[in-house]
Amino acid sequence: MNNTFGTLYSLTTFGESHGKVIGGVIDGCPAGIKIDTESVSRQLARRRPGQSAIVSKRQEADKVIFLSGLIDNVTTGAPIAFVIENTDVRSADYDNLRDVFRPGHADYTYYVKYRGYNDTNGGGRSSARETATRVVGGELARQVLACLEPSLVIRAYTKSVGNITMPPLKSLPTDSQIEQSPVRCPDVSLSRDMERLIVETCKEGDSVGGVVECIVSGCPVGIGEPIYDKLSARLASAMMSINAAKAFEIGMGFDGCRLRGSEVADNWISDPSDRRGIRTAANHSGGIQGGMSNGEDIVFRIGFKPTATMMKEMETVNRQGDPVTVRAYGRHDTCIVPRAVPVVEAMAAMTLLDLILIDRARHL
């Protein structure tokens, strides 16, 4: 099992959903960076369960404890180890599921790969609980980026829930516009519609999916490698590693694939007001050309499937192959999209910092 993400800036995670702790080790973080630990806590609060009526009722404080790599909250250059305690586990909720393969879950693939020795409580290692460690690694990466590239901003938000989709934005939304909504959609009216849909779906014992859109502004030109380590490929790999992610697209995405080349070409124009002196008239490419950032906003979207755990009876089989009927109990998200937003930002931050460090190492 590969538990490490990144090359120069890397995060190795450990722990299971119902274990004593989850945690990680960050390697390659530059020395001398003042870390705002309160900001780390705020980002964890955005992801944690129990934050609103439309997410899992599991109550986790998600308090991060740094074990090494920081002195007076300043990075030393040594590996940064941290843990987050699991304080609200209810493994009994999974007693009726230990011997069955839940539809839509990773039970069967984990069982075969690890010969049945994997931890099944709460989904074990495959649980979205693991993403809390990514938020820590991503927030530290974001704070390093603030020192290296002060103009770089990463902002994600809910683009759609079910069939309710927000129209294209005319400008980058602010953090407050996103966070004022329990579903993290900056469109106030559509946010209410999305919230109602999630509540109604929950009452039906079902689940619903959606799309997170992320915009990165202020990225320097040339980040990413031309052939086998493209920025687009690294972002796709990072986002598709998030639980329940099923689709990824950049810029015009699939919509542009149905158009003519003349309709989607990004013409270059002179613009004295732009920091580079030139820019594209449109941004169909989503800020990436030839695998490298071109200076425009990097725009991408991730599609998340409906949560696999539902309060409905479902047909499946047990480990012996016998047909059985299962029904889940416990605390689960009807829609994971609102809590996925900070995870998307975290993965984007780690990806960009890693590639920026690689690019800077080349030009030393």
C-alpha positions in Angstrom: 0.0 0.0 0.0 1.4 3.4 -1.0 0.7 5.8 1.8 2.9 8.7 0.6 1.9 11.6 -1.6 4.5 14.0 -3.2 8.1 14.1 -4.2 10.0 16.9 -2.6 7.2 18.0 -0.3 5.6 14.7 0.8 2.9 13.5 3.2 2.8 9.9 4.5 -0.4 9.1 6.4 -1.4 6.3 8.8 -4.3 5.2 10.9 -7.8 3.8 10.5 -11.3 5.3 11.0 -11.8 3.6 14.4 -8.2 3.3 15.6 -6.8 5.3 18.5 -5.4 8.0 16.2 -4.8 9.0 12.6 -1.7 10.9 11.6 1.0 11.8 9.2 4.6 12.7 8.6 5.4 15.7 6.3 8.8 15.6 4.8 10.6 18.3 2.7 9.0 21.3 4.4 11.5 24.2 4.2 12.9 25.4 7.5 12.1 28.7 9.0 8.4 28.9 8.1 6.2 30.3 10.8 3.2 28.0 11.0 -0.2 29.4 12.1 -1.5 26.4 14.0 -4.9 28.1 14.5 -5.3 28.2 10.8 -4.7 24.5 10.7 -7.4 24.0 13.2 -9.8 26.2 11.2 -9.2 24.1 8.1 -9.8 20.9 10.0 -13.1 22.3 11.4 -14.2 22.8 7.8 -13.8 19.1 7.1 -14.8 17.6 10.4 -18.1 15.8 10.9 -20.8 17.2 13.1 -20.3 20.8 11.8 -23.9 21.2 10.5 -27.3 19.4 10.2 -26.5 18.1 6.7 -23.3 16.1 7.5 -22.4 13.1 9.5 -23.3 13.4 13.2 -20.0 11.9 14.3 -18.5 14.3 16.8 -14.7 14.6 16.5 -12.8 17.6 17.8 -10.1 17.0 15.2 -7.4 18.6 17.3 -4.0 18.2 15.7 -1.0 17.4 17.9 2.4 18.1 16.4 5.1 15.7 17.6 8.2 16.9 15.8 9.5 19.3 13.2 8.3 22.5 14.9 9.9 24.7 17.6 7.8 27.6 18.7 5.6 26.8 15.7 8.5 27.4 13.3 9.5 24.6 11.0 13.0 23.2 11.6 13.4 21.4 8.3 13.1 18.0 10.0 10.1 15.7 9.3 6.9 17.1 10.8 5.0 14.3 12.6 1.4 14.8 13.9 -1.6 12.9 15.2 -5.3 13.5 15.5 -7.2 11.4 18.1 -10.3 9.5 17.2 -12.6 10.2 20.2 -16.1 9.3 18.9 -15.9 5.8 17.5 -18.9 3.4 17.6 -17.6 0.2 16.1 -20.7 -1.6 17.2 -22.5 0.1 14.3 -20.6 -2.1 12.0 -21.1 -5.5 13.8 -23.7 -6.6 11.2 -21.3 -5.7 8.3 -18.1 -7.5 9.2 -18.9 -10.5 7.1 -20.5 -8.9 4.1 -19.4 -6.9 1.1 -21.3 -3.6 1.1 -22.4 -2.3 -2.3 -20.3 0.6 -3.5 -17.7 0.2 -0.8 -14.1 -1.1 -0.9 -14.9 -4.1 1.4 -14.3 -6.8 -1.3 -11.2 -5.3 -2.9 -9.6 -4.8 0.5 -10.6 -8.3 1.6 -9.0 -9.9 -1.5 -5.8 -7.7 -1.5 -5.1 -8.1 2.2 -6.4 -11.6 2.6 -9.1 -10.6 5.1 -6.7 -9.0 7.6 -7.7 -5.4 7.0 -9.5 -3.4 9.6 -13.2 -3.2 8.7 -14.4 -1.0 11.6 -15.9 2.2 10.0 -14.3 1.3 6.7 -10.8 1.1 8.3 -8.1 2.6 6.1 -10.6 3.2 3.2 -12.7 5.6 5.3 -12.8 9.3 4.5 -11.6 9.8 8.0 -8.1 9.6 6.5 -8.7 12.9 4.6 -8.3 14.9 7.9 -4.5 14.2 7.7 -4.5 15.5 4.1 -6.0 18.8 5.4 -3.1 19.2 7.8 -0.5 18.5 5.1 -2.4 20.8 2.7 -2.7 23.7 5.1 1.0 23.6 5.9 1.7 23.5 2.2 -0.6 26.5 1.7 1.3 28.5 4.4 4.7 27.7 2.7 3.2 28.8 -0.7 2.2 32.1 1.0 5.9 32.7 1.6 7.2 31.5 -1.8 4.3 32.8 -4.0 2.3 35.4 -2.1 -0.1 36.0 -5.0 -1.1 32.4 -5.3 -4.7 31.7 -4.1 -6.5 28.4 -4.0 -10.2 28.4 -3.5 -12.7 25.5 -3.9 -16.5 25.5 -3.6 -19.5 23.3 -4.3 -20.4 23.6 -8.0 -23.4 21.2 -8.0 -25.4 18.9 -5.8 -27.5 16.4 -7.7 -29.1 18.2 -10.7 -28.7 21.6 -9.1 -25.8 23.3 -10.8 -24.3 26.8 -10.3 -23.7 28.8 -13.4 -20.1 29.9 -14.3 -18.7 32.5 -11.9 -17.8 36.0 -13.1 -15.2 36.4 -10.4 -13.4 34.4 -7.8 -15.7 34.0 -4.7 -14.4 35.1 -1.3 -13.9 32.7 1.6 -16.8 34.3 3.4 -19.1 33.9 0.4 -18.3 30.2 0.4 -18.4 29.6 4.1 -21.7 31.4 4.7 -23.3 28.4 3.1 -23.6 25.0 4.8 -23.0 23.3 1.5 -20.2 25.7 0.6 -21.9 27.1 -2.5 -21.3 30.8 -3.0 -24.6 31.2 -4.8 -27.0 32.0 -2.0 -30.2 31.0 -3.7 -28.9 27.7 -5.2 -27.2 27.0 -1.8 -30.6 26.8 -0.2 -31.9 24.5 -3.0 -28.9 22.2 -2.5 -29.4 22.1 1.2 -33.1 21.2 0.8 -32.2 18.5 -1.7 -29.7 17.0 0.8 -32.3 17.1 3.6 -35.0 15.5 1.5 -32.6 12.8 0.3 -31.6 12.0 3.8 -35.2 11.6 4.9 -35.6 9.0 2.1 -32.6 7.1 3.4 -30.7 7.7 0.2 -27.6 9.7 -0.9 -26.7 12.3 -3.5 -23.4 13.3 -5.3 -22.1 16.5 -6.8 -19.2 18.5 -8.1 -16.5 20.6 -6.5 -14.9 23.3 -8.6 -11.4 24.7 -7.7 -9.8 27.8 -9.0 -6.1 28.6 -8.5 -5.1 32.2 -9.3 -1.7 33.7 -9.3 0.3 30.6 -10.2 3.6 31.4 -11.9 4.1 30.3 -15.5 5.8 27.0 -16.3 4.9 24.9 -13.2 4.6 21.3 -14.1 6.6 19.0 -16.4 6.1 18.9 -20.2 5.7 15.1 -20.7 5.3 12.6 -17.9 4.7 14.8 -14.9 2.3 17.3 -16.2 0.5 19.7 -13.8 -2.8 18.5 -15.2 -1.8 14.8 -14.6 -0.5 15.6 -11.1 -3.8 17.4 -10.2 -5.9 14.6 -11.7 -3.9 12.0 -9.7 -4.3 14.0 -6.5 -8.0 14.7 -6.8 -8.8 11.1 -7.9 -7.1 9.8 -4.7 -9.9 11.5 -2.6 -12.6 9.1 -1.5 -15.6 8.9 -3.8 -14.0 11.0 -6.5 -15.2 9.6 -9.9 -14.5 12.3 -12.5 -12.0 15.1 -13.2 -11.9 17.8 -15.8 -9.8 20.9 -16.5 -11.0 24.1 -18.1 -13.6 23.5 -20.8 -13.5 19.8 -19.9 -15.9 17.4 -21.6 -18.1 20.3 -22.9 -15.2 21.6 -25.0 -14.7 18.2 -26.6 -18.0 18.6 -28.5 -17.0 21.9 -30.1 -14.8 23.0 -33.0 -11.2 23.9 -32.5 -11.9 27.5 -33.6 -14.4 27.8 -30.8 -12.0 26.7 -28.0 -8.7 28.1 -29.1 -7.1 30.4 -26.4 -5.9 33.4 -28.5 -3.1 35.4 -26.9 -3.5 39.1 -26.6 -1.4 42.0 -25.3 -2.5 43.5 -22.0 -0.3 46.1 -20.3 -2.4 45.8 -17.1 -1.5 42.1 -16.8 1.7 41.2 -14.8 3.0 39.3 -17.8 2.1 41.8 -20.5 0.1 39.2 -22.4 -2.8 36.9 -21.5 -5.4 34.7 -23.2 -8.6 36.2 -24.4 -10.5 33.2 -22.9 -9.4 30.4 -20.7 -10.7 27.3 -22.3 -7.5 25.5 -21.3 -8.1 26.1 -17.7 -4.7 27.6 -17.1 -2.6 24.7 -18.3 -1.1 24.2 -21.7 1.5 21.6 -22.6 1.2 20.2 -19.1 2.4 23.5 -17.6 0.7 26.5 -16.0 0.3 29.4 -18.4 -0.4 32.1 -15.9 -4.2 32.1 -16.3 -6.5 30.9 -13.5 -6.2 27.1 -13.1 -9.8 25.8 -13.2 -10.7 22.2 -12.6 -13.7 20.2 -11.3 -14.0 16.9 -9.4 -17.2 14.8 -9.5 -18.1 12.9 -6.3 -20.4 9.9 -6.4 -23.4 9.6 -4.1 -22.3 8.3 -0.7 -22.2 4.5 -0.8 -23.6 4.1 2.7 -27.4 4.5 2.7 -30.2 3.8 5.2 -31.9 1.4 2.8 -31.9 -2.3 2.6 -29.6 -3.5 -0.2 -28.9 -6.9 -1.7 -25.3 -8.2 -1.6 -23.2 -11.3 -0.7 -21.2 -12.3 2.3 -17.6 -13.6 2.4 -18.9 -17.1 1.6 -20.7 -15.8 -1.5 -24.2 -16.3 0.0 -26.8 -13.7 -0.9 -27.7 -11.5 2.1 -29.7 -8.3 2.7 -27.9 -5.5 4.6 -28.9 -2.2 6.1 -26.4 0.3 7.4 -26.6 2.0 10.8 -24.6 4.8 12.3 -23.6 8.2 11.2 -22.9 9.0 7.6 -23.0 11.9 5.1 -25.9 12.0 2.8 -23.7 14.1 0.5 -19.9 14.3 1.0 -19.4 17.3 -1.3 -19.5 20.1 1.3 -16.8 18.3 3.4 -14.8 17.5 0.3 -14.2 21.2 -0.4 -11.3 21.7 2.1 -9.8 18.3 1.0 -9.7 19.4 -2.6 -7.9 22.7 -1.6 -5.4 20.7 0.5 -4.6 18.3 -2.3 -4.2 21.2 -4.7 -1.9 23.0 -2.3 0.4 20.0 -1.8 0.5 19.4 -5.5 1.4 22.9 -6.4 4.0 23.3 -3.6 5.7 20.0 -4.7 5.9 21.1 -8.3 7.0 24.6 -7.5 9.8 23.3 -5.3 10.9 21.0 -8.1 10.9 23.9 -10.6 12.9 26.1 -8.2 15.4 23.2 -7.6 16.0 23.2 -11.4 17.0 26.8 -11.5 19.3 27.0 -8.4 
